[in-house]
Amino acid sequence: MIEILDLHKSFGQHTVLKGINVKLEHGKVLVIIGPSGSGKTTLLRCFNLLEVPDRGTIELGGMKLSFTDAKEISQHNVVALRKKTGMVFQSYNLFPHMTTLGNVMEGQITVQKRSKEDARKRAMELLEKVGLADKSDSYPHQLSGGQQQRVAIARAMAVEPEVLLFDEPTSALDPELVGEVLKVMKQLAAEGMTMVIVTHEMAFAADVADKIILMEDGLILEEGTPEEVLKHPKSTRARQFLNRLS
Ligand code: ADP
């Protein structure tokens, strides 16, 4: 369902992705781990073209885009691919001047052209799902970080993406608020949502991932099930990284 082949990305002279290959089936969860600066976020942002790769191909939800150094990617294709994804950022990025309900309705109205009535109905269902139906009239600044992140997840789900992308969704949260966000993510995984998650939460990764990739210096160092990557890594470098965490 998602296939990434030979993906390269540089910022100026600095090559950040050096030939990444990833395959993920529909309904599965991929977790990306690795040291800071290894290219995890850049790879995730390539999935929805927040970063445009220099080279390689991305196939997602029936669309296949090829990138070459010479060719500009059309804006039409960028928009089309982006519509197939929902993104949850580290810092929530809710619209501060809109209520919780407004935040979850917005994309449905502007991107999907749903009626206000339909958008409101779906938004309320999603707020119910993330346990925040009673906060529908609150503004972001009236919510805790964990609640804001749960609204951000509802907002990302609202446009019915084929895949949800999470960029370190709990790293800005106070420790006591991490659990409520991970619980919602776990519930989505159990319901068969396809997800790609960059995280440092290893216990969560072990629990929820169908597949883990461990990146280092723009390359995939290890790839496999949580058992394979976290318990029986093949390379010394991966063992060193995992030992540092424990
Ligand atoms: P990770 O998520 O593994 O910490 P990133 O993908 O954020 O790694 O970053 C990988 C490297 O790319 C880092 O050295 C970072 O400084 C660099 N980088 C990321 N985004 C940009 C950008 N927009 N411009 C220049 N360098 C960037």
py3Dmol code that shows the C-alpha trace and the ligand (Angstrom):
import py3Dmol

protein = """\
ATOM      1  CA  MET A   1       0.000   0.000   0.000  1.00  0.00           C
ATOM      2  CA  ILE A   2       2.917   2.338   0.724  1.00  0.00           C
ATOM      3  CA  GLU A   3       6.173   1.770  -1.078  1.00  0.00           C
ATOM      4  CA  ILE A   4       9.174   4.040  -0.999  1.00  0.00           C
ATOM      5  CA  LEU A   5      12.122   3.274  -3.215  1.00  0.00           C
ATOM      6  CA  ASP A   6      15.654   4.674  -3.220  1.00  0.00           C
ATOM      7  CA  LEU A   7      14.677   7.959  -1.578  1.00  0.00           C
ATOM      8  CA  HIS A   8      17.335  10.685  -1.455  1.00  0.00           C
ATOM      9  CA  LYS A   9      17.139  14.122   0.105  1.00  0.00           C
ATOM     10  CA  SER A  10      19.770  16.801   0.644  1.00  0.00           C
ATOM     11  CA  PHE A  11      19.668  20.213   2.252  1.00  0.00           C
ATOM     12  CA  GLY A  12      22.399  22.125   0.413  1.00  0.00           C
ATOM     13  CA  GLN A  13      25.602  20.066   0.709  1.00  0.00           C
ATOM     14  CA  HIS A  14      24.177  17.954   3.511  1.00  0.00           C
ATOM     15  CA  THR A  15      22.723  14.630   2.321  1.00  0.00           C
ATOM     16  CA  VAL A  16      20.121  13.625   4.902  1.00  0.00           C
ATOM     17  CA  LEU A  17      18.478  10.621   3.208  1.00  0.00           C
ATOM     18  CA  LYS A  18      20.858   8.378   1.295  1.00  0.00           C
ATOM     19  CA  GLY A  19      18.667   5.788  -0.381  1.00  0.00           C
ATOM     20  CA  ILE A  20      15.725   4.681   1.749  1.00  0.00           C
ATOM     21  CA  ASN A  21      13.444   1.769   0.876  1.00  0.00           C
ATOM     22  CA  VAL A  22      10.255   1.178   2.881  1.00  0.00           C
ATOM     23  CA  LYS A  23       7.257  -1.059   2.311  1.00  0.00           C
ATOM     24  CA  LEU A  24       4.146  -0.963   4.481  1.00  0.00           C
ATOM     25  CA  GLU A  25       0.905  -2.841   3.999  1.00  0.00           C
ATOM     26  CA  HIS A  26      -2.513  -1.313   4.527  1.00  0.00           C
ATOM     27  CA  GLY A  27      -3.611  -1.363   8.176  1.00  0.00           C
ATOM     28  CA  LYS A  28      -0.097  -1.788   9.560  1.00  0.00           C
ATOM     29  CA  VAL A  29       1.972   0.395  11.873  1.00  0.00           C
ATOM     30  CA  LEU A  30       5.529   1.422  11.043  1.00  0.00           C
ATOM     31  CA  VAL A  31       7.672   2.974  13.768  1.00  0.00           C
ATOM     32  CA  ILE A  32      10.838   4.885  12.858  1.00  0.00           C
ATOM     33  CA  ILE A  33      13.539   5.103  15.531  1.00  0.00           C
ATOM     34  CA  GLY A  34      17.181   6.178  15.566  1.00  0.00           C
ATOM     35  CA  PRO A  35      19.566   8.773  16.963  1.00  0.00           C
ATOM     36  CA  SER A  36      18.859  12.477  16.693  1.00  0.00           C
ATOM     37  CA  GLY A  37      19.816  13.826  13.263  1.00  0.00           C
ATOM     38  CA  SER A  38      19.588  10.429  11.540  1.00  0.00           C
ATOM     39  CA  GLY A  39      16.863  11.657   9.159  1.00  0.00           C
ATOM     40  CA  LYS A  40      13.680  10.262  10.788  1.00  0.00           C
ATOM     41  CA  THR A  41      11.616  13.452  10.594  1.00  0.00           C
ATOM     42  CA  THR A  42      12.831  14.245   7.088  1.00  0.00           C
ATOM     43  CA  LEU A  43      11.764  10.785   5.940  1.00  0.00           C
ATOM     44  CA  LEU A  44       8.353  11.177   7.587  1.00  0.00           C
ATOM     45  CA  ARG A  45       7.897  14.608   5.980  1.00  0.00           C
ATOM     46  CA  CYS A  46       8.674  13.091   2.571  1.00  0.00           C
ATOM     47  CA  PHE A  47       5.611  10.823   2.956  1.00  0.00           C
ATOM     48  CA  ASN A  48       3.334  13.852   2.493  1.00  0.00           C
ATOM     49  CA  LEU A  49       5.805  16.015   0.556  1.00  0.00           C
ATOM     50  CA  LEU A  50       6.358  18.576   3.294  1.00  0.00           C
ATOM     51  CA  GLU A  51       9.880  17.788   2.093  1.00  0.00           C
ATOM     52  CA  VAL A  52      10.192  17.006  -1.600  1.00  0.00           C
ATOM     53  CA  PRO A  53      12.728  14.234  -2.241  1.00  0.00           C
ATOM     54  CA  ASP A  54      15.549  14.786  -4.728  1.00  0.00           C
ATOM     55  CA  ARG A  55      15.401  11.260  -6.068  1.00  0.00           C
ATOM     56  CA  GLY A  56      13.389   8.055  -5.696  1.00  0.00           C
ATOM     57  CA  THR A  57       9.727   7.069  -5.854  1.00  0.00           C
ATOM     58  CA  ILE A  58       6.815   7.224  -3.447  1.00  0.00           C
ATOM     59  CA  GLU A  59       3.740   5.074  -3.948  1.00  0.00           C
ATOM     60  CA  LEU A  60       0.861   5.768  -1.594  1.00  0.00           C
ATOM     61  CA  GLY A  61      -2.852   5.050  -1.835  1.00  0.00           C
ATOM     62  CA  GLY A  62      -2.752   4.196  -5.529  1.00  0.00           C
ATOM     63  CA  MET A  63      -0.614   7.198  -6.512  1.00  0.00           C
ATOM     64  CA  LYS A  64       2.964   6.810  -7.665  1.00  0.00           C
ATOM     65  CA  LEU A  65       5.316   9.786  -7.870  1.00  0.00           C
ATOM     66  CA  SER A  66       8.868   9.677  -9.184  1.00  0.00           C
ATOM     67  CA  PHE A  67      11.432  12.299  -8.294  1.00  0.00           C
ATOM     68  CA  THR A  68      14.561  13.223 -10.174  1.00  0.00           C
ATOM     69  CA  ASP A  69      17.076  15.999  -9.619  1.00  0.00           C
ATOM     70  CA  ALA A  70      15.959  17.650 -12.833  1.00  0.00           C
ATOM     71  CA  LYS A  71      12.190  17.437 -12.638  1.00  0.00           C
ATOM     72  CA  GLU A  72       9.903  19.741 -10.706  1.00  0.00           C
ATOM     73  CA  ILE A  73       6.960  17.984  -9.105  1.00  0.00           C
ATOM     74  CA  SER A  74       3.623  19.463 -10.076  1.00  0.00           C
ATOM     75  CA  GLN A  75       1.629  21.270  -7.395  1.00  0.00           C
ATOM     76  CA  HIS A  76      -1.391  19.233  -8.441  1.00  0.00           C
ATOM     77  CA  ASN A  77       0.379  16.011  -7.463  1.00  0.00           C
ATOM     78  CA  VAL A  78       1.608  17.488  -4.196  1.00  0.00           C
ATOM     79  CA  VAL A  79      -1.949  18.389  -3.212  1.00  0.00           C
ATOM     80  CA  ALA A  80      -3.323  15.022  -4.346  1.00  0.00           C
ATOM     81  CA  LEU A  81      -0.762  13.052  -2.321  1.00  0.00           C
ATOM     82  CA  ARG A  82      -1.159  15.265   0.718  1.00  0.00           C
ATOM     83  CA  LYS A  83      -4.901  14.595   0.751  1.00  0.00           C
ATOM     84  CA  LYS A  84      -4.147  10.925   1.325  1.00  0.00           C
ATOM     85  CA  THR A  85      -2.255  11.671   4.524  1.00  0.00           C
ATOM     86  CA  GLY A  86      -2.954  13.179   7.924  1.00  0.00           C
ATOM     87  CA  MET A  87      -0.116  14.593  10.004  1.00  0.00           C
ATOM     88  CA  VAL A  88       0.243  14.982  13.760  1.00  0.00           C
ATOM     89  CA  PHE A  89       3.102  17.267  14.814  1.00  0.00           C
ATOM     90  CA  GLN A  90       5.157  17.369  17.977  1.00  0.00           C
ATOM     91  CA  SER A  91       3.734  20.787  18.903  1.00  0.00           C
ATOM     92  CA  TYR A  92       0.064  20.040  17.994  1.00  0.00           C
ATOM     93  CA  ASN A  93      -0.251  23.092  15.674  1.00  0.00           C
ATOM     94  CA  LEU A  94      -3.964  23.607  16.337  1.00  0.00           C
ATOM     95  CA  PHE A  95      -5.589  26.766  14.980  1.00  0.00           C
ATOM     96  CA  PRO A  96      -5.543  28.972  18.126  1.00  0.00           C
ATOM     97  CA  HIS A  97      -8.535  31.117  17.166  1.00  0.00           C
ATOM     98  CA  MET A  98     -10.842  28.134  16.571  1.00  0.00           C
ATOM     99  CA  THR A  99     -12.606  25.933  19.083  1.00  0.00           C
ATOM    100  CA  THR A 100     -11.818  22.246  19.347  1.00  0.00           C
ATOM    101  CA  LEU A 101     -14.854  21.513  17.194  1.00  0.00           C
ATOM    102  CA  GLY A 102     -13.812  24.163  14.651  1.00  0.00           C
ATOM    103  CA  ASN A 103     -10.334  22.666  14.412  1.00  0.00           C
ATOM    104  CA  VAL A 104     -11.741  19.236  13.586  1.00  0.00           C
ATOM    105  CA  MET A 105     -14.313  20.649  11.124  1.00  0.00           C
ATOM    106  CA  GLU A 106     -11.955  22.963   9.200  1.00  0.00           C
ATOM    107  CA  GLY A 107     -10.198  20.511   6.832  1.00  0.00           C
ATOM    108  CA  GLN A 108     -13.427  18.720   6.099  1.00  0.00           C
ATOM    109  CA  ILE A 109     -14.999  21.962   4.872  1.00  0.00           C
ATOM    110  CA  THR A 110     -12.006  23.451   3.012  1.00  0.00           C
ATOM    111  CA  VAL A 111     -10.374  20.298   1.631  1.00  0.00           C
ATOM    112  CA  GLN A 112     -13.216  17.830   1.360  1.00  0.00           C
ATOM    113  CA  LYS A 113     -15.976  20.358   0.631  1.00  0.00           C
ATOM    114  CA  ARG A 114     -18.311  18.747   3.142  1.00  0.00           C
ATOM    115  CA  SER A 115     -21.344  20.655   4.369  1.00  0.00           C
ATOM    116  CA  LYS A 116     -20.996  22.278   7.783  1.00  0.00           C
ATOM    117  CA  GLU A 117     -23.602  19.929   9.136  1.00  0.00           C
ATOM    118  CA  ASP A 118     -21.779  16.783   7.977  1.00  0.00           C
ATOM    119  CA  ALA A 119     -18.438  18.169   9.147  1.00  0.00           C
ATOM    120  CA  ARG A 120     -19.865  18.919  12.589  1.00  0.00           C
ATOM    121  CA  LYS A 121     -21.323  15.413  12.875  1.00  0.00           C
ATOM    122  CA  ARG A 122     -18.058  13.701  11.969  1.00  0.00           C
ATOM    123  CA  ALA A 123     -16.045  16.080  14.186  1.00  0.00           C
ATOM    124  CA  MET A 124     -18.234  15.215  17.176  1.00  0.00           C
ATOM    125  CA  GLU A 125     -17.835  11.475  16.491  1.00  0.00           C
ATOM    126  CA  LEU A 126     -14.067  11.878  16.393  1.00  0.00           C
ATOM    127  CA  LEU A 127     -13.954  14.013  19.535  1.00  0.00           C
ATOM    128  CA  GLU A 128     -15.972  11.278  21.211  1.00  0.00           C
ATOM    129  CA  LYS A 129     -13.420   8.722  20.030  1.00  0.00           C
ATOM    130  CA  VAL A 130     -10.490  10.650  21.535  1.00  0.00           C
ATOM    131  CA  GLY A 131     -12.461  11.276  24.734  1.00  0.00           C
ATOM    132  CA  LEU A 132     -12.986  15.018  24.301  1.00  0.00           C
ATOM    133  CA  ALA A 133     -16.620  15.442  23.307  1.00  0.00           C
ATOM    134  CA  ASP A 134     -17.159  17.581  26.404  1.00  0.00           C
ATOM    135  CA  LYS A 135     -14.420  20.010  25.256  1.00  0.00           C
ATOM    136  CA  SER A 136     -15.894  20.789  21.843  1.00  0.00           C
ATOM    137  CA  ASP A 137     -16.413  24.485  22.684  1.00  0.00           C
ATOM    138  CA  SER A 138     -13.006  24.985  24.333  1.00  0.00           C
ATOM    139  CA  TYR A 139     -10.150  26.831  22.663  1.00  0.00           C
ATOM    140  CA  PRO A 140      -6.688  25.237  22.426  1.00  0.00           C
ATOM    141  CA  HIS A 141      -5.211  27.451  25.171  1.00  0.00           C
ATOM    142  CA  GLN A 142      -7.863  26.109  27.573  1.00  0.00           C
ATOM    143  CA  LEU A 143      -6.682  22.518  27.076  1.00  0.00           C
ATOM    144  CA  SER A 144      -3.720  20.558  28.432  1.00  0.00           C
ATOM    145  CA  GLY A 145      -0.989  19.469  26.022  1.00  0.00           C
ATOM    146  CA  GLY A 146      -2.321  15.918  26.041  1.00  0.00           C
ATOM    147  CA  GLN A 147      -5.835  17.118  25.234  1.00  0.00           C
ATOM    148  CA  GLN A 148      -4.529  19.382  22.457  1.00  0.00           C
ATOM    149  CA  GLN A 149      -2.640  16.478  20.935  1.00  0.00           C
ATOM    150  CA  ARG A 150      -5.770  14.316  21.046  1.00  0.00           C
ATOM    151  CA  VAL A 151      -7.652  17.082  19.194  1.00  0.00           C
ATOM    152  CA  ALA A 152      -4.813  17.157  16.651  1.00  0.00           C
ATOM    153  CA  ILE A 153      -5.249  13.407  16.131  1.00  0.00           C
ATOM    154  CA  ALA A 154      -9.017  13.848  15.652  1.00  0.00           C
ATOM    155  CA  ARG A 155      -8.309  16.655  13.171  1.00  0.00           C
ATOM    156  CA  ALA A 156      -5.857  14.494  11.212  1.00  0.00           C
ATOM    157  CA  MET A 157      -8.416  11.655  11.104  1.00  0.00           C
ATOM    158  CA  ALA A 158     -11.265  13.923  10.035  1.00  0.00           C
ATOM    159  CA  VAL A 159     -10.259  14.067   6.375  1.00  0.00           C
ATOM    160  CA  GLU A 160     -10.194  10.264   6.166  1.00  0.00           C
ATOM    161  CA  PRO A 161      -6.553   9.861   5.245  1.00  0.00           C
ATOM    162  CA  GLU A 162      -5.123   6.581   3.985  1.00  0.00           C
ATOM    163  CA  VAL A 163      -2.234   6.966   6.381  1.00  0.00           C
ATOM    164  CA  LEU A 164      -1.633   8.917   9.584  1.00  0.00           C
ATOM    165  CA  LEU A 165       1.851  10.348  10.107  1.00  0.00           C
ATOM    166  CA  PHE A 166       3.086  11.166  13.623  1.00  0.00           C
ATOM    167  CA  ASP A 167       6.222  13.224  14.245  1.00  0.00           C
ATOM    168  CA  GLU A 168       7.306  12.620  17.859  1.00  0.00           C
ATOM    169  CA  PRO A 169       3.731  13.159  19.062  1.00  0.00           C
ATOM    170  CA  THR A 170       4.519  12.887  22.774  1.00  0.00           C
ATOM    171  CA  SER A 171       7.907  14.549  23.087  1.00  0.00           C
ATOM    172  CA  ALA A 172       6.510  18.007  23.942  1.00  0.00           C
ATOM    173  CA  LEU A 173       4.252  16.602  26.671  1.00  0.00           C
ATOM    174  CA  ASP A 174       4.746  16.456  30.403  1.00  0.00           C
ATOM    175  CA  PRO A 175       5.401  12.822  31.328  1.00  0.00           C
ATOM    176  CA  GLU A 176       2.021  12.364  33.037  1.00  0.00           C
ATOM    177  CA  LEU A 177       0.206  13.329  29.803  1.00  0.00           C
ATOM    178  CA  VAL A 178       2.057  10.940  27.483  1.00  0.00           C
ATOM    179  CA  GLY A 179      -0.102   7.913  28.340  1.00  0.00           C
ATOM    180  CA  GLU A 180      -3.428   9.407  27.239  1.00  0.00           C
ATOM    181  CA  VAL A 181      -2.045  10.216  23.768  1.00  0.00           C
ATOM    182  CA  LEU A 182      -0.394   6.822  23.334  1.00  0.00           C
ATOM    183  CA  LYS A 183      -3.658   5.163  24.379  1.00  0.00           C
ATOM    184  CA  VAL A 184      -5.558   6.924  21.582  1.00  0.00           C
ATOM    185  CA  MET A 185      -2.851   5.956  19.075  1.00  0.00           C
ATOM    186  CA  LYS A 186      -2.990   2.350  20.233  1.00  0.00           C
ATOM    187  CA  GLN A 187      -6.741   2.311  19.806  1.00  0.00           C
ATOM    188  CA  LEU A 188      -6.401   3.600  16.220  1.00  0.00           C
ATOM    189  CA  ALA A 189      -3.809   0.930  15.470  1.00  0.00           C
ATOM    190  CA  ALA A 190      -6.133  -1.746  16.822  1.00  0.00           C
ATOM    191  CA  GLU A 191      -8.880  -0.437  14.540  1.00  0.00           C
ATOM    192  CA  GLY A 192      -6.632  -0.994  11.523  1.00  0.00           C
ATOM    193  CA  MET A 193      -5.483   2.564  10.786  1.00  0.00           C
ATOM    194  CA  THR A 194      -2.287   2.631   8.737  1.00  0.00           C
ATOM    195  CA  MET A 195       0.241   4.696  10.685  1.00  0.00           C
ATOM    196  CA  VAL A 196       3.862   5.834  10.437  1.00  0.00           C
ATOM    197  CA  ILE A 197       5.267   7.073  13.738  1.00  0.00           C
ATOM    198  CA  VAL A 198       8.571   8.712  14.658  1.00  0.00           C
ATOM    199  CA  THR A 199       9.001   8.232  18.406  1.00  0.00           C
ATOM    200  CA  HIS A 200      11.459   7.757  21.239  1.00  0.00           C
ATOM    201  CA  GLU A 201       8.898   5.776  23.258  1.00  0.00           C
ATOM    202  CA  MET A 202      10.472   2.332  22.923  1.00  0.00           C
ATOM    203  CA  ALA A 203       7.964   0.438  25.074  1.00  0.00           C
ATOM    204  CA  PHE A 204       5.151   1.898  22.981  1.00  0.00           C
ATOM    205  CA  ALA A 205       7.033   1.049  19.758  1.00  0.00           C
ATOM    206  CA  ALA A 206       7.478  -2.540  20.918  1.00  0.00           C
ATOM    207  CA  ASP A 207       3.790  -2.737  21.737  1.00  0.00           C
ATOM    208  CA  VAL A 208       2.197  -1.136  18.693  1.00  0.00           C
ATOM    209  CA  ALA A 209       4.580  -1.568  15.736  1.00  0.00           C
ATOM    210  CA  ASP A 210       4.167  -4.214  13.080  1.00  0.00           C
ATOM    211  CA  LYS A 211       7.485  -3.077  11.688  1.00  0.00           C
ATOM    212  CA  ILE A 212      10.320  -0.962  13.056  1.00  0.00           C
ATOM    213  CA  ILE A 213      13.080   0.717  11.105  1.00  0.00           C
ATOM    214  CA  LEU A 214      16.146   1.979  12.900  1.00  0.00           C
ATOM    215  CA  MET A 215      17.855   4.784  10.993  1.00  0.00           C
ATOM    216  CA  GLU A 216      21.373   6.048  11.237  1.00  0.00           C
ATOM    217  CA  ASP A 217      23.009   8.746   9.179  1.00  0.00           C
ATOM    218  CA  GLY A 218      20.392   8.758   6.424  1.00  0.00           C
ATOM    219  CA  LEU A 219      20.235   4.997   5.986  1.00  0.00           C
ATOM    220  CA  ILE A 220      18.204   2.140   7.410  1.00  0.00           C
ATOM    221  CA  LEU A 221      20.456   0.252   9.795  1.00  0.00           C
ATOM    222  CA  GLU A 222      17.924  -2.359  10.955  1.00  0.00           C
ATOM    223  CA  GLU A 223      14.455  -3.331   9.827  1.00  0.00           C
ATOM    224  CA  GLY A 224      12.017  -5.936  11.091  1.00  0.00           C
ATOM    225  CA  THR A 225       9.505  -6.797  13.773  1.00  0.00           C
ATOM    226  CA  PRO A 226       9.910  -5.173  17.214  1.00  0.00           C
ATOM    227  CA  GLU A 227      11.302  -8.483  18.456  1.00  0.00           C
ATOM    228  CA  GLU A 228      13.917  -8.570  15.691  1.00  0.00           C
ATOM    229  CA  VAL A 229      15.005  -4.933  15.871  1.00  0.00           C
ATOM    230  CA  LEU A 230      14.725  -4.224  19.598  1.00  0.00           C
ATOM    231  CA  LYS A 231      15.663  -7.630  21.029  1.00  0.00           C
ATOM    232  CA  HIS A 232      17.965  -9.108  18.406  1.00  0.00           C
ATOM    233  CA  PRO A 233      19.578  -6.309  16.404  1.00  0.00           C
ATOM    234  CA  LYS A 234      22.156  -7.587  13.939  1.00  0.00           C
ATOM    235  CA  SER A 235      24.610  -4.687  13.952  1.00  0.00           C
ATOM    236  CA  THR A 236      26.871  -3.471  16.750  1.00  0.00           C
ATOM    237  CA  ARG A 237      25.818   0.114  16.020  1.00  0.00           C
ATOM    238  CA  ALA A 238      22.145  -0.714  16.583  1.00  0.00           C
ATOM    239  CA  ARG A 239      22.990  -2.520  19.838  1.00  0.00           C
ATOM    240  CA  GLN A 240      24.936   0.529  21.009  1.00  0.00           C
ATOM    241  CA  PHE A 241      21.999   2.843  20.234  1.00  0.00           C
ATOM    242  CA  LEU A 242      19.490   0.607  22.008  1.00  0.00           C
ATOM    243  CA  ASN A 243      21.781   0.109  25.024  1.00  0.00           C
ATOM    244  CA  ARG A 244      22.094   3.846  25.447  1.00  0.00           C
ATOM    245  CA  LEU A 245      18.307   4.054  25.796  1.00  0.00           C
ATOM    246  CA  SER A 246      17.916   1.349  28.406  1.00  0.00           C
TER     247      SER A 246
END
"""
ligand_1 = """\
27
ADP
P 15.900 13.265 13.135
O 14.409 13.374 12.967
O 16.377 11.859 13.018
O 16.421 13.942 14.353
P 15.984 15.128 10.944
O 15.344 14.487 9.780
O 15.192 16.117 11.731
O 16.568 14.007 11.905
O 17.302 15.878 10.490
C 18.343 15.223 9.812
C 19.391 16.241 9.427
O 18.869 17.123 8.460
C 19.849 17.103 10.606
O 21.233 17.272 10.508
C 19.124 18.408 10.365
O 19.867 19.488 10.877
C 19.015 18.462 8.856
N 17.834 19.208 8.414
C 16.541 18.853 8.632
N 15.693 19.732 8.079
C 16.465 20.692 7.491
C 16.177 21.879 6.727
N 14.930 22.263 6.466
N 17.246 22.593 6.294
C 18.506 22.205 6.531
N 18.841 21.094 7.231
C 17.832 20.338 7.702
"""
view = py3Dmol.view(width=600, height=400)
view.addModel(protein, "pdb")
view.setStyle({"model": 0}, {"cartoon": {"style": "trace"}})
view.addModel(ligand_1, "xyz")
view.setStyle({"model": 1}, {"stick": {}})
view.zoomTo()
view.show()
